[in-house]
Amino acid sequence: MLAARAAASGSTLAEVAARDAMSVPAWRPATADEIGATVAFLASRAASYVNGTVLTVDGGRTETI
């Protein structure tokens, strides 16, 4: 998606990625460890009572759209 936006805007991939990261309230993209920790939690017994909900892991981006 970022590559397509870069091509369409005439920007570099690095420029588009930087703008994209700044649009996230956390000011950075998620790390693989952060996404993995969420998946591990949902797959664990600790989440056994979690049911029928959407867990948004996006650094707060959804609230800003």
matplotlib code that plots the C-alpha trace (Angstrom):
import matplotlib.pyplot as plt

x = [0.0, 2.8, 4.6, 1.4, 0.9, 4.6, 4.3, 1.0, 2.3, 5.8, 7.3, 9.8, 8.8, 10.7, 8.8, 5.4, 6.3, 7.4, 4.2, 2.2, 3.9, 3.3, -0.5, -0.5, -1.1, 1.8, 3.9, 5.4, 4.3, 3.8, 6.7, 6.3, 6.8, 3.8, 1.5, 2.9, 2.2, -1.4, -1.8, -0.1, -2.4, -5.6, -4.4, -3.6, -5.7, -5.5, -7.9, -10.3, -13.1, -12.6, -15.4, -17.1, -15.0, -12.7, -9.3, -7.8, -4.0, -3.1, -1.5, -4.7, -5.0, -8.6, -9.9, -8.2, -9.8]
y = [0.0, 2.4, 1.6, 2.3, 5.6, 6.6, 5.8, 7.7, 10.8, 10.9, 10.5, 8.0, 5.0, 6.4, 9.7, 8.0, 5.7, 8.6, 10.5, 7.3, 6.8, 10.4, 9.9, 7.3, 8.8, 6.6, 8.2, 4.9, 1.7, -1.4, -3.8, -7.5, -8.1, -5.9, -7.7, -11.1, -10.3, -9.5, -12.7, -14.7, -13.1, -13.9, -17.5, -17.9, -19.0, -15.4, -14.4, -17.3, -14.9, -12.6, -13.2, -11.3, -8.2, -6.5, -5.8, -3.0, -3.0, 0.1, 2.7, 4.7, 5.2, 4.1, 6.8, 9.4, 8.3]
z = [0.0, 0.9, -2.4, -4.4, -2.6, -3.2, -6.9, -7.2, -5.4, -6.8, -3.4, -2.1, -0.1, 2.9, 2.6, 2.5, 5.3, 7.5, 6.8, 7.5, 10.8, 11.9, 11.3, 14.0, 17.5, 18.8, 16.1, 14.9, 13.3, 15.5, 16.0, 15.2, 18.9, 19.8, 17.3, 18.4, 22.1, 21.3, 19.3, 22.1, 24.7, 22.7, 22.2, 26.0, 28.9, 30.2, 27.4, 28.0, 29.0, 26.0, 23.6, 20.8, 20.6, 18.3, 19.8, 17.7, 17.8, 15.8, 18.1, 18.3, 14.6, 14.3, 16.6, 14.3, 11.0]

ax = plt.figure().add_subplot(projection="3d")
ax.plot(x, y, z, "-o")
ax.set_aspect("equal")
plt.show()
